[in-house]
């Protein structure tokens, strides 16, 4: 069916698609779509381009050096709204993953009796020195999850502590060198900090927001508008790869072997595989099987580009003063998230697609997010950076 589809009037406008990715475990759907030959099935060829920082990823995408990218959801919406630069119209083609990030604290803090958020909050209130925490990009997922976690414990992330930006692959080495007290990043770099003895896992991202959106498959709107058939084929191929990853444990083992190679993540296979299987340890003696580990497919539920997912990141950008004013959250998300194209690709790949454009979640502080009142949601947090209208 796929070959018949791509050989007719809907043939891909571009057959070689340059795809940027970061050396992170959750690049797996994009990598495995190429390794398994699923791109060829849909009449395209993925040319994978390894990147070293999220700012470099953004710049290469905007300059047309890459066509699509494994990208931070929050970063893409930051570009869409002109945060920190010129506004460029962007597109989310699909979600690549859910869950699977972590907040890691320095082992030195544990030796001082700081092993969880309440203990950290008490140390911050006590004063004496200003703690420093790293994320991977100012508008990105890790910054927003880190800020949310700190604020849920009563810590203002922009006043009470210092926030710095570090590329994900440099997190563990900087933590070990004592340059910061903790970080939020994707795997396998949190596991690397555990293995080298420099850090411990204080929280997983699914502790903060169960089944939160992870990375997205993103592009400029101009590229998608010029190449809709190629993008549809790409999404169908990546959907099949995501389904393969979630289908069996041995598939994840095989993916860990591929990802560990120097051309992809370049990290220990066992470090990648453990948390792919939901096998966690915090570095302080606790071990558990996480009920909500990284998901790549979940019968398509993890891949659907819910408008409420994009809207949440904009509410957090507003909360922390990155957005100066409220935007039309629903309209922006409807423009960015290419739901119609995704649904067509899902039909090609035989993947069910939800009927609703939004979903309901309860985050760690008990607040409910469903996308119904984004401006009010952003204004309701007791700790926030911006003085909202009328405040």
Secondary structure, DSSP 4 states (H G I P E B T S, - for coil): -HHHHHTTTT--S-SEEEEEEESSGGGHHHHHHHHTTHHHHTT-EEEEEEES-HHHHHHHHHTTSSSEEEEEHHHHHHHHTTTTS----EEEEEE--BS-EEEEEEHHHHHTT--SHHHHHHHHHH-SS--EEEES-TTSHHHHHHHHHHHHTT--TTTTSEEEE--GGGHHHHHHTTS-SEEEEETTHHHHHHHTTSEEEEEEHHHHBTT-B-EEEEEEHHHHHH-HHHHHHHHHHHHHHHHHHHH-HHHHHHHHHHHTSTTTT-S-HHHHHHHHTTEEE-SSS-EEE-TT--BS-TTTTTTS--HHHHHHHHHHHHHTTSSSS---HHHHHHHHB-HHHHHHHHHHHT----S-S---EEBTTS-EE-SS-HHHHHHT-SS-SS--TT-
